[in-house]
Amino acid sequence: MSDETDHSDHDWPVLESRVEYETGWYTGGYDLVEQPDGSTKKYYWAELPPAVVVLAHAADEVVFVEQYRPTVRETCLECPAGIVEDGESYTEAARRELREETGFDADGLALLERFDVATGVLRHERGIVYAEGLTPVERDLDDNEFLSVRTLPVDEALSAAREPPTNDATIEALLLAREEGLL
């Protein structure tokens, strides 16, 4: 028998919220909160703008990008992705990112899921968008994007995405699309 008290009604009041640093990529800080037992603790967080991940599907292939990620010091196979700019929906951002990074435009776009990422430390939303009906267009890479486009057959895509170094967003996109019966 558990001796734990149910604290589901406690709202964890924030006594102080402080930004400790800001970068071009994210903001970091902490919230001093009152815990259910009355004690206080600093909970540190990093806040990033919303991002979109695009699962682009053409015929029986999935479109990926390969790019070097300085954070993990590895070249990663990933779904196209990027920041959702102010005023954009997830599908609008997906169309733009797909075009910029891969040189494809999509006839059909659908938001599969929107969720919070790594809720123990991040304030960051991610949207997974499915794209189909791809037409080649001109790429328009950002000045910090050095990536190549790679397509893989659907039946190889998940296995390839699971090979180290692996990327959570790419695996999530593939699994969601497969669960929806799109792959």
C-alpha positions as CSV (number, residue, x, y, z in Angstrom):
1,M,0.0,0.0,0.0
2,S,1.4,3.4,-1.0
3,D,1.9,6.1,1.7
4,E,2.0,8.8,-1.0
5,T,-0.4,11.8,-0.7
6,D,-2.4,12.7,-3.8
7,H,-1.2,16.2,-4.8
8,S,-3.1,16.3,-8.1
9,D,-5.0,19.4,-7.0
10,H,-1.9,21.4,-6.1
11,D,-1.1,24.1,-8.8
12,W,2.6,24.4,-8.0
13,P,2.7,28.3,-7.6
14,V,5.6,30.0,-9.3
15,L,7.2,32.3,-6.8
16,E,9.8,33.7,-9.1
17,S,10.6,33.3,-12.8
18,R,14.0,34.4,-14.0
19,V,15.7,34.5,-17.4
20,E,19.4,33.9,-16.9
21,Y,20.6,34.0,-20.5
22,E,19.4,34.5,-24.0
23,T,21.0,33.3,-27.2
24,G,20.0,33.5,-30.8
25,W,18.7,29.9,-30.5
26,Y,17.0,29.8,-27.1
27,T,16.3,31.4,-23.8
28,G,17.3,29.8,-20.5
29,G,16.3,30.3,-16.9
30,Y,14.4,28.9,-14.0
31,D,11.1,29.1,-12.1
32,L,11.2,28.9,-8.3
33,V,8.1,26.9,-7.5
34,E,6.3,25.8,-4.4
35,Q,6.0,22.0,-4.4
36,P,3.0,20.1,-3.1
37,D,4.7,19.6,0.3
38,G,5.2,23.3,0.8
39,S,9.0,23.3,0.0
40,T,10.4,25.4,-2.8
41,K,12.7,24.4,-5.6
42,K,14.2,26.0,-8.8
43,Y,13.2,24.2,-12.0
44,Y,15.6,25.1,-14.8
45,W,14.3,25.4,-18.4
46,A,15.3,26.3,-21.9
47,E,12.7,27.9,-24.2
48,L,12.9,27.4,-27.9
49,P,10.5,28.6,-30.6
50,P,8.0,26.1,-32.1
51,A,9.5,23.7,-34.7
52,V,8.0,21.7,-37.5
53,V,9.2,18.3,-38.8
54,V,8.1,17.2,-42.3
55,L,7.6,13.6,-43.3
56,A,7.7,14.0,-47.1
57,H,6.4,10.9,-49.0
58,A,6.7,10.5,-52.7
59,A,5.7,7.3,-54.5
60,D,7.2,4.6,-52.2
61,E,10.0,6.8,-50.8
62,V,10.6,9.1,-47.9
63,V,12.6,12.3,-48.4
64,F,15.4,13.0,-45.9
65,V,18.2,15.5,-45.4
66,E,21.7,14.6,-44.3
67,Q,23.5,17.3,-42.3
68,Y,26.3,17.6,-39.9
69,R,25.1,18.5,-36.4
70,P,27.9,20.2,-34.4
71,T,26.1,19.5,-31.1
72,V,26.6,15.7,-31.4
73,R,29.6,16.0,-33.9
74,E,27.9,13.6,-36.3
75,T,26.2,13.7,-39.7
76,C,22.6,12.8,-39.2
77,L,19.8,11.5,-41.4
78,E,16.8,13.5,-40.6
79,C,13.4,14.6,-41.9
80,P,13.4,18.2,-43.1
81,A,12.7,20.5,-40.2
82,G,12.9,24.1,-39.0
83,I,11.5,26.8,-36.9
84,V,7.9,28.0,-37.2
85,E,8.2,31.7,-38.0
86,D,5.8,34.3,-36.4
87,G,2.4,34.1,-38.0
88,E,2.9,30.7,-39.7
89,S,0.9,27.6,-39.0
90,Y,2.7,24.3,-38.8
91,T,1.6,23.4,-42.3
92,E,2.8,26.7,-43.7
93,A,6.1,26.3,-42.0
94,A,6.3,22.7,-43.3
95,R,5.7,23.9,-46.9
96,R,8.5,26.6,-46.6
97,E,11.0,24.3,-44.9
98,L,10.4,21.4,-47.4
99,R,10.9,23.8,-50.3
100,E,14.0,25.5,-48.8
101,E,15.8,22.3,-47.7
102,T,14.8,19.7,-50.3
103,G,13.7,21.6,-53.4
104,F,10.2,20.0,-53.2
105,D,6.8,21.6,-53.0
106,A,3.9,19.6,-51.7
107,D,0.3,19.4,-53.1
108,G,-1.0,18.0,-49.8
109,L,0.1,18.8,-46.2
110,A,-1.5,17.5,-43.0
111,L,-0.6,18.2,-39.4
112,L,-0.3,14.7,-37.8
113,E,0.5,15.8,-34.3
114,R,1.5,18.8,-32.1
115,F,3.2,18.1,-28.8
116,D,5.6,19.5,-26.2
117,V,9.1,18.2,-26.3
118,A,11.3,17.0,-23.3
119,T,8.9,18.6,-20.8
120,G,11.3,18.0,-17.9
121,V,13.7,20.7,-19.2
122,L,12.3,22.4,-22.4
123,R,9.6,24.8,-23.3
124,H,9.3,23.7,-26.9
125,E,6.5,22.7,-29.2
126,R,6.9,20.5,-32.2
127,G,4.5,19.8,-35.0
128,I,4.8,16.8,-37.3
129,V,3.5,17.4,-40.8
130,Y,2.9,14.8,-43.5
131,A,3.6,16.0,-47.1
132,E,2.6,14.3,-50.3
133,G,2.3,15.1,-54.0
134,L,5.9,16.4,-54.3
135,T,7.0,18.5,-57.2
136,P,10.6,19.6,-57.7
137,V,11.3,23.3,-57.3
138,E,14.4,25.4,-56.6
139,R,16.0,25.0,-53.2
140,D,16.7,28.0,-51.0
141,L,19.0,27.0,-48.2
142,D,19.7,29.3,-45.2
143,D,23.3,30.5,-44.9
144,N,23.9,28.1,-42.1
145,E,22.4,25.0,-43.9
146,F,24.9,22.6,-45.5
147,L,22.8,19.6,-46.2
148,S,22.1,17.0,-48.9
149,V,18.8,15.4,-49.9
150,R,18.5,11.7,-49.8
151,T,15.5,9.5,-50.5
152,L,14.9,6.0,-49.2
153,P,12.3,3.4,-49.9
154,V,9.6,3.4,-47.2
155,D,10.5,-0.1,-46.1
156,E,14.0,1.0,-45.3
157,A,13.3,4.5,-43.9
158,L,12.6,3.6,-40.2
159,S,15.6,1.2,-40.0
160,A,17.9,3.8,-41.5
161,A,16.5,6.5,-39.2
162,R,17.2,4.3,-36.2
163,E,20.9,3.9,-37.1
164,P,23.2,6.0,-34.8
165,P,23.3,8.9,-34.6
166,T,19.6,8.9,-34.4
167,N,17.1,11.8,-34.2
168,D,14.0,11.7,-32.0
169,A,11.9,13.9,-34.4
170,T,12.6,11.8,-37.4
171,I,11.7,8.6,-35.6
172,E,8.5,10.2,-34.2
173,A,7.5,11.4,-37.7
174,L,8.0,8.0,-39.3
175,L,6.1,6.2,-36.5
176,L,3.2,8.7,-36.6
177,A,2.9,8.5,-40.3
178,R,3.0,4.7,-40.2
179,E,0.5,4.6,-37.4
180,E,-1.9,6.8,-39.5
181,G,-1.5,4.3,-42.4
182,L,0.3,6.8,-44.6
183,L,3.4,4.7,-45.0
